Amino acid sequence: MPPTSPPLLIVGTGAMACLFAARLSAAGEAVIMLGTWQAGLHALREQGVTLVESDGRQHTYPVQATDDPEACRGAQLALVLVKSWQTQRAARQLKACMDEGGAALSLQNGIGNREMLVDTLGAARVALGVTTLGANLAAPGRVVAAGDGPISIGVHSRLAPLINALRSAGFTVEDAPDPDVLLWGKLVINAAINPLTALLRVPNGELLEHPTARALMVSLAHETAAVAAALGYPLDDTNPAAAVEAVARRTASNRSSMLQDLQRGAPTEIDAICGAVVRAGEQTGVPTPVNQLVWQLVKALYHESNDES
């Protein structure tokens, strides 16, 4: 397919950003990546983005990469794939470069990202989606695919060209009538898998191999689902334990984003995941002792920074 004009904008240069950039570029889309990580930007400028498939095949695809929002001015469609603690910065960058008639789709982990984007960009320019795709960053600009899964997107009038591009790139895209239900459904998965893999330093699938880890994973899933129910979000999966175990099995080789963050000494998204569950549990009167514990343990491993720069 011929490249679009202007290019599709991906905000971020980490594992998921590189995965989406590679597959979209492979499908013929022009892609520009906006970030602040200088090592990642340098690799992307010099070599393009390299995708290593699960069977070991690898290909490198061309992308543009910049840390200057001015280079992305006029962007019509954007994918937001930064960490939750970087969302405010991403919102400011998007405000500086995105067209008034454009739309930014957040596929981020955690609670609160959409609200931060809406505060800066306005509701008409923000869309919400979720995915359980897995990706591991092997090196700057080099990503390893680590688990398939659909992309579920809330209805938004401006997203049709982006959805078409994602489908052309081989992604499975589904419509989601209520994105808040989706968001809490993903939070069940993230809260159950990410902190445990980070604390135990294991890939997702190993949680299924150890009875104690598996029991903790199930407890985290049930707590988060109970909070979602108290907030009035009926999750599609009536058995949260089975749902989270299925994702851990499907993404068995994946190192969760939280594990990757801790391994490189970076801030984690624990506040927007287990922290968000605990805060919502306090508001609704739902006990969340396991989420509370793993929230504190992950924070003890890394002193979380409030620096959004």
C-alpha positions as CSV (number, residue, x, y, z in Angstrom):
1,M,0.0,0.0,0.0
2,P,1.3,3.5,-0.7
3,P,2.7,5.5,2.3
4,T,0.2,7.8,4.0
5,S,0.9,11.5,4.3
6,P,1.6,12.7,6.9
7,P,3.3,9.6,8.4
8,L,1.6,7.6,11.2
9,L,3.0,8.9,14.5
10,I,4.2,6.6,17.2
11,V,4.9,8.3,20.6
12,G,7.6,6.1,22.2
13,T,10.7,4.2,21.3
14,G,10.5,1.2,23.6
15,A,9.5,-2.4,23.0
16,M,5.8,-2.0,22.0
17,A,6.5,1.2,20.0
18,C,9.2,-0.7,18.0
19,L,6.9,-3.7,17.5
20,F,4.1,-1.5,16.0
21,A,6.6,0.6,14.0
22,A,8.2,-2.5,12.4
23,R,4.9,-4.1,11.4
24,L,3.4,-0.9,10.1
25,S,6.5,-0.1,8.1
26,A,6.6,-3.6,6.8
27,A,3.1,-3.1,5.5
28,G,4.1,0.0,3.6
29,E,3.1,2.7,6.1
30,A,5.4,5.7,6.6
31,V,6.1,5.8,10.3
32,I,7.6,8.6,12.5
33,M,8.6,7.8,16.1
34,L,8.7,10.6,18.7
35,G,10.7,10.0,21.9
36,T,13.3,11.2,24.3
37,W,15.5,8.1,24.8
38,Q,18.6,9.1,22.9
39,A,20.1,5.6,22.5
40,G,16.8,4.4,21.0
41,L,16.5,7.4,18.7
42,H,20.1,7.0,17.5
43,A,19.6,3.3,16.7
44,L,16.4,4.0,14.8
45,R,17.9,6.8,12.8
46,E,21.0,4.9,11.9
47,Q,19.6,1.4,11.3
48,G,15.8,1.5,11.3
49,V,13.7,-0.8,13.5
50,T,14.5,-4.5,13.6
51,L,11.9,-7.1,14.4
52,V,12.8,-10.6,15.5
53,E,9.9,-13.0,15.1
54,S,9.3,-15.8,17.5
55,D,10.8,-18.3,15.0
56,G,14.0,-16.3,14.9
57,R,13.5,-14.6,11.5
58,Q,14.4,-11.0,11.6
59,H,14.0,-8.0,9.3
60,T,14.8,-4.3,9.5
61,Y,12.4,-1.6,8.4
62,P,12.8,2.1,7.7
63,V,11.3,4.6,10.1
64,Q,11.9,8.3,10.9
65,A,12.8,9.1,14.5
66,T,12.9,12.4,16.3
67,D,12.8,14.1,19.7
68,D,11.4,17.3,18.2
69,P,7.5,17.6,18.1
70,E,8.0,20.2,15.3
71,A,9.2,17.4,13.0
72,C,5.8,15.7,13.5
73,R,3.7,18.8,13.0
74,G,0.4,18.1,11.2
75,A,0.2,14.5,12.4
76,Q,-3.3,13.1,11.9
77,L,-3.1,9.8,13.6
78,A,-0.9,8.8,16.6
79,L,-0.3,5.7,18.7
80,V,0.6,6.5,22.3
81,L,2.9,3.7,23.5
82,V,4.9,5.3,26.4
83,K,5.0,4.4,30.1
84,S,2.2,5.8,32.2
85,W,4.6,8.0,34.1
86,Q,5.6,9.6,30.7
87,T,2.0,10.3,29.6
88,Q,1.9,14.0,30.6
89,R,5.0,14.6,28.6
90,A,3.6,12.7,25.7
91,A,0.4,14.8,25.9
92,R,2.4,18.0,25.7
93,Q,4.3,16.7,22.7
94,L,1.1,15.8,20.9
95,K,-0.4,19.1,21.6
96,A,2.5,20.7,19.9
97,C,2.3,18.6,16.7
98,M,-1.0,16.9,16.2
99,D,-3.6,18.3,13.8
100,E,-6.8,19.7,15.4
101,G,-8.8,17.1,13.5
102,G,-6.5,14.2,14.4
103,A,-6.7,11.4,17.0
104,A,-4.3,9.7,19.4
105,L,-5.0,6.1,20.4
106,S,-3.6,5.1,23.8
107,L,-2.7,1.4,24.1
108,Q,-0.9,1.9,27.4
109,N,-0.9,0.0,30.6
110,G,-2.7,1.2,33.7
111,I,-5.4,3.7,34.8
112,G,-5.4,7.4,34.2
113,N,-3.6,7.7,30.9
114,R,-6.7,8.7,28.9
115,E,-7.6,11.3,31.4
116,M,-4.2,12.9,31.2
117,L,-4.3,13.0,27.4
118,V,-7.9,14.4,27.4
119,D,-6.9,17.2,29.8
120,T,-4.3,18.4,27.3
121,L,-5.8,17.4,23.9
122,G,-9.5,17.3,24.5
123,A,-11.8,14.3,24.4
124,A,-12.4,14.5,20.6
125,R,-8.7,13.8,19.9
126,V,-8.2,10.9,22.3
127,A,-9.2,7.2,21.8
128,L,-8.7,4.3,24.1
129,G,-7.7,0.7,23.3
130,V,-6.0,-2.3,24.9
131,T,-3.8,-5.2,23.8
132,T,-2.1,-8.1,25.3
133,L,0.6,-8.3,22.7
134,G,4.0,-9.1,24.1
135,A,7.3,-7.6,23.0
136,N,10.9,-7.6,24.5
137,L,13.4,-4.9,23.7
138,A,16.7,-6.8,22.9
139,A,18.6,-3.6,22.2
140,P,17.8,0.0,21.2
141,G,15.7,-0.2,18.1
142,R,15.6,-4.0,18.2
143,V,12.5,-5.8,19.4
144,V,11.6,-9.5,19.8
145,A,7.9,-10.5,19.3
146,A,6.9,-12.4,22.5
147,G,3.2,-13.3,22.3
148,D,0.2,-12.5,20.0
149,G,-3.1,-11.0,21.0
150,P,-5.9,-8.8,19.7
151,I,-6.1,-5.0,19.8
152,S,-9.5,-3.9,21.1
153,I,-10.4,-0.3,20.4
154,G,-13.2,1.9,21.7
155,V,-15.4,3.4,19.0
156,H,-14.0,6.7,17.7
157,S,-15.1,8.5,14.5
158,R,-11.5,9.5,13.4
159,L,-9.8,6.1,13.7
160,A,-10.9,4.3,10.6
161,P,-7.6,4.9,8.6
162,L,-5.5,3.8,11.6
163,I,-7.6,0.7,12.1
164,N,-7.2,-0.1,8.4
165,A,-3.4,0.3,8.7
166,L,-3.2,-1.9,11.7
167,R,-5.2,-4.6,10.0
168,S,-3.1,-4.3,6.9
169,A,0.0,-4.8,9.1
170,G,-1.4,-8.1,10.4
171,F,-2.8,-7.0,13.7
172,T,-6.2,-8.4,14.8
173,V,-8.3,-5.4,15.6
174,E,-11.7,-5.7,17.4
175,D,-14.3,-3.1,18.2
176,A,-15.0,-2.4,21.9
177,P,-18.3,-0.7,22.8
178,D,-17.1,0.2,26.3
179,P,-13.4,1.0,26.6
180,D,-13.6,1.4,30.4
181,V,-14.6,-2.3,30.7
182,L,-11.7,-3.1,28.4
183,L,-9.3,-1.0,30.5
184,W,-10.2,-2.8,33.7
185,G,-10.1,-6.1,31.9
186,K,-6.5,-5.4,30.9
187,L,-5.8,-4.1,34.4
188,V,-6.8,-7.6,35.8
189,I,-4.1,-9.0,33.5
190,N,-1.4,-6.4,34.2
191,A,-1.9,-6.4,38.0
192,A,-1.7,-10.2,38.1
193,I,1.3,-10.7,35.9
194,N,3.5,-7.7,35.7
195,P,4.5,-7.1,39.4
196,L,5.1,-10.8,40.0
197,T,7.3,-11.3,37.0
198,A,9.2,-8.1,38.1
199,L,9.7,-9.3,41.7
200,L,10.6,-12.9,40.7
201,R,12.6,-11.8,37.6
202,V,11.0,-14.5,35.4
203,P,9.1,-14.4,32.1
204,N,5.3,-14.6,32.1
205,G,5.0,-18.4,31.6
206,E,7.1,-19.3,34.7
207,L,4.3,-17.9,36.9
208,L,2.3,-21.0,35.9
209,E,5.1,-23.4,36.9
210,H,5.3,-22.4,40.6
211,P,2.3,-23.1,42.8
212,T,2.9,-20.1,45.1
213,A,3.5,-17.7,42.3
214,R,0.4,-19.0,40.5
215,A,-1.7,-18.6,43.7
216,L,-0.5,-15.0,44.1
217,M,-1.3,-14.3,40.4
218,V,-4.9,-15.7,40.9
219,S,-5.4,-13.6,44.1
220,L,-4.3,-10.4,42.3
221,A,-6.6,-11.1,39.4
222,H,-9.6,-11.8,41.7
223,E,-9.0,-8.6,43.8
224,T,-8.7,-6.4,40.6
225,A,-11.9,-8.0,39.1
226,A,-13.8,-7.4,42.4
227,V,-12.8,-3.7,42.3
228,A,-13.9,-3.4,38.7
229,A,-17.3,-5.0,39.6
230,A,-17.7,-2.5,42.4
231,L,-17.1,0.3,40.0
232,G,-19.8,-1.0,37.7
233,Y,-17.6,-2.5,35.0
234,P,-18.8,-6.0,34.1
235,L,-15.8,-7.8,32.7
236,D,-16.2,-10.1,29.7
237,D,-14.2,-12.8,31.4
238,T,-16.3,-14.2,34.2
239,N,-13.3,-16.2,35.5
240,P,-10.5,-13.8,36.0
241,A,-8.1,-16.5,37.1
242,A,-8.6,-18.5,33.9
243,A,-8.2,-15.3,31.8
244,V,-4.9,-14.3,33.4
245,E,-3.5,-17.8,33.2
246,A,-4.5,-17.9,29.5
247,V,-2.5,-14.7,28.8
248,A,0.5,-15.9,30.8
249,R,0.4,-19.1,28.7
250,R,0.0,-17.3,25.4
251,T,2.9,-14.9,26.3
252,A,5.0,-17.4,28.1
253,S,8.3,-16.2,26.7
254,N,7.5,-12.5,27.2
255,R,9.4,-10.5,29.9
256,S,6.7,-8.1,31.1
257,S,7.3,-4.4,30.7
258,M,7.6,-4.0,34.4
259,L,10.4,-6.6,34.6
260,Q,12.2,-4.9,31.6
261,D,11.9,-1.6,33.4
262,L,13.4,-2.9,36.7
263,Q,16.2,-4.7,34.8
264,R,17.3,-1.5,33.1
265,G,16.9,0.6,36.3
266,A,14.0,2.6,35.0
267,P,10.8,3.7,36.8
268,T,7.9,1.2,36.6
269,E,4.2,1.6,36.0
270,I,3.3,0.1,39.4
271,D,1.5,3.2,40.6
272,A,-0.9,3.1,37.6
273,I,-1.5,-0.6,37.9
274,C,-1.5,-2.1,41.4
275,G,-1.5,1.4,43.0
276,A,-4.6,2.3,40.9
277,V,-6.3,-0.9,42.1
278,V,-5.6,-0.1,45.7
279,R,-6.9,3.4,45.4
280,A,-10.1,2.3,43.7
281,G,-10.5,-0.4,46.3
282,E,-10.3,2.2,49.1
283,Q,-13.0,4.2,47.3
284,T,-15.3,1.3,46.8
285,G,-14.7,-0.6,50.1
286,V,-13.1,-3.6,48.4
287,P,-10.1,-5.1,50.2
288,T,-7.0,-5.3,48.1
289,P,-4.2,-6.6,50.4
290,V,-2.2,-8.5,47.8
291,N,-2.2,-5.6,45.4
292,Q,-1.1,-3.4,48.3
293,L,1.7,-5.7,49.1
294,V,3.2,-6.1,45.6
295,W,2.7,-2.3,45.0
296,Q,4.9,-1.6,48.1
297,L,7.5,-4.4,47.2
298,V,8.0,-3.1,43.6
299,K,8.3,0.5,44.9
300,A,10.9,-0.8,47.4
301,L,13.0,-2.2,44.5
302,Y,13.0,1.1,42.7
303,H,12.4,4.6,44.1
304,E,9.7,5.9,41.8
305,S,10.4,9.3,40.4
306,N,7.8,12.0,39.8
307,D,10.0,13.6,37.1
308,E,8.0,13.6,33.9
309,S,10.8,15.0,31.7
